[in-house]
Amino acid sequence: MVFIAYATTMVEIFTFQAKKVKRQEIFKRAESYAKEYTRAEKTLIKNKRDARRAGNFFVDAQPKLAFVMRLRGLVLKAIFE
């Protein structure tokens, strides 16, 4: 059991411990994201270098874009008459 000077009830102690565990989980998740971004950046640099050695160009992946339009309230009867 962890004794905290400012905690007066058991509920406050458990709340503090739960928040501490949650902060640790969030920090671990952030570390994994940082590793993923670092790995992606290194892969991009490697691909560019390999293409340059082969006398080619490497083009980064372009973001996909979808344009979606939702039509509501059209009176189709007026259009087809």
N, C-alpha and C positions, 0 to 999 in steps of 0.2 A: 504494500500500500504506500502510495506517495502522499506525504503530508505537505500541504501548501499553507503558508502562513496566513494568507488572506482569505482562504476558503473557510467558510463557517459551516457549511452543510456538505453531506455526502453528494448531493445532487450537483453542487458546484464543482466538486472534485472530479466526478465522472464526466461532466460537461467539458471541463478543461482537458481531460485526457482524450476525449473524443475529438475535440478540436485539434489537439496535437497530432493525433493519428491522421486526421484528414489533411493537415498541412504537410505531413510527411508524404502521403500518397500523391498530393498535388505536385510536390517537389520532384518526386520520382518520375511522374508523368512528364513534367517539363524537361527533365534530363533526357528522357527517351525521345522527345520531339527534337531537342537540340542535336542528339546523335543522328537522328534521321535526316535533318537538314544538312549536317556536316557531311554525311555519307552521300547525299544527293549532289552536293557541291563538288565533292571530290570526283564523283562519277562524271559530272559534266566536264570538269577540267581534263580528266583522262580521255574522254571521248574527243574533245577538241584537239588535244595533243596527238592522239592517234590519227585523226583525220589530217592534221597538218603534215605529219610524217609521211602519210600516203599521198600527199599532194591534193587532198580534197578539202572541202569545207564542211564543217559540222553546223547544222542549224538546230537551235534549241526547239523543244516542243512548244508549239503555239497553244495558247489557251483556247479551249473549245467555247464557242458562243452559240447559244440557241436563243432565237427570238420567238417568244410565245405570246400570242395574243388571244385573249379570251373574250368572246363576244357573248353578251347577255342582253336580253330584252329585245332582240330583233323580232319583228313581226314578219314571219316568213310568208304568211298568207298574202300580205301586201306586195311582196316581191314577186310572187309567182302569178299574180292575177294580171 
